[in-house]
Every structure is written in C-alpha cells, then in structure tokens.
C-alpha cells in the first residue's frame, strides 16, 4: 500500500478541492492518504504555509504542489495511462 500525506489546514478551500481531486484514486489504487493540518508542526507551517495543499509520497518524499489534476495525482502515485 502506498502511503501518502496531504498537507492542508482548516478553512483552506483549495485543500477541499484537492481532497475532491484525490478521492477517486482511493477507489482504484492501493493508497492510504493521511490528511494533516500544517499548524500541528512549526516546520510544516514554514515549509508549506504558502503552498498548501501539497500531496506527498511518504516512501520517496516526492511532493506534488497544487494545482494538480486527478490524472497528475494518478501518475504521481505510479498509475499508468
């Protein structure tokens, strides 16, 4: 199972959009997404504060910055066209 993280924060409308973009992947990929609020850690606020939402792979550390499509997220997760 591919473990990923979506860096977001409460009240972020772009983060809500990212969740909608990622939702279809959960039905077709062996994927686990941890939604985290960047305010939980100061280093996350510093790194992602002006960039959220950010979708990250925990295995490689690769990051996909918003805006992204479902297709781009699929390919980021290793899905094939």
C-alpha positions as CSV (number, residue, x, y, z in Angstrom):
1,X,0.0,0.0,0.0
2,X,1.3,3.4,-1.0
3,X,1.3,5.8,2.0
4,X,0.8,9.5,1.2
5,X,0.0,12.7,3.0
6,X,-2.0,15.7,2.1
7,X,-0.7,18.9,3.8
8,X,-3.6,21.2,4.4
9,X,-5.2,23.4,7.0
10,X,-8.7,24.2,8.3
11,X,-10.7,26.6,6.1
12,X,-8.5,26.2,3.1
13,X,-10.9,26.0,0.1
14,X,-8.0,24.8,-2.2
15,X,-7.4,21.9,0.2
16,X,-11.0,20.9,-0.1
17,X,-10.7,20.9,-3.9
18,X,-7.5,18.8,-3.6
19,X,-9.5,16.3,-1.5
20,X,-12.1,16.0,-4.3
21,X,-9.3,15.5,-6.8
22,X,-7.7,12.7,-4.8
23,X,-10.9,10.9,-3.7
24,X,-11.3,8.9,-7.0
25,X,-7.8,7.4,-6.5
26,X,-8.8,5.7,-3.3
27,X,-11.2,3.5,-5.2
28,X,-8.6,2.3,-7.8
29,X,-5.2,2.3,-6.1
30,X,-3.8,0.6,-3.0
31,X,-3.4,4.0,-1.4
32,X,-3.6,5.4,2.1
33,X,-3.8,9.2,2.4
34,X,-3.2,10.9,5.8
35,X,-4.7,14.4,5.9
36,X,-2.6,16.6,8.2
37,X,-3.1,20.2,9.3
38,X,0.2,22.1,8.9
39,X,-0.4,24.0,12.1
40,X,0.4,20.8,14.0
41,X,4.1,21.4,13.4
42,X,6.1,24.6,13.0
43,X,8.3,23.1,10.3
44,X,5.3,22.2,8.3
45,X,4.0,25.8,8.6
46,X,7.4,27.1,7.4
47,X,7.7,24.7,4.5
48,X,4.1,24.5,3.3
49,X,2.4,27.7,4.6
50,X,2.0,29.4,1.3
51,X,2.0,26.3,-0.9
52,X,-0.9,24.1,0.5
53,X,-2.4,21.9,-0.5
54,X,0.6,19.6,-1.1
55,X,0.3,15.9,-1.8
56,X,3.4,13.9,-0.7
57,X,4.6,10.3,-1.0
58,X,6.0,9.1,2.2
59,X,8.1,6.4,0.6
60,X,10.1,8.7,-1.7
61,X,9.5,12.1,-0.1
62,X,8.3,13.4,-3.5
63,X,5.8,16.3,-3.4
64,X,3.1,17.4,-5.8
65,X,2.1,21.0,-5.3
66,X,-1.3,22.4,-6.1
67,X,-2.8,22.8,-8.6
68,X,-2.9,19.2,-9.8
69,X,-5.5,17.1,-11.5
70,X,-6.7,13.6,-10.7
71,X,-4.6,12.3,-13.7
72,X,-1.5,14.1,-12.4
73,X,-2.0,12.6,-8.9
74,X,-2.6,9.2,-10.5
75,X,0.7,9.4,-12.4
76,X,2.5,10.7,-9.2
77,X,1.3,7.6,-7.4
78,X,2.7,5.3,-10.1
79,X,-0.5,4.8,-12.0
80,X,-0.2,4.1,-15.7
81,X,-2.1,5.8,-18.6
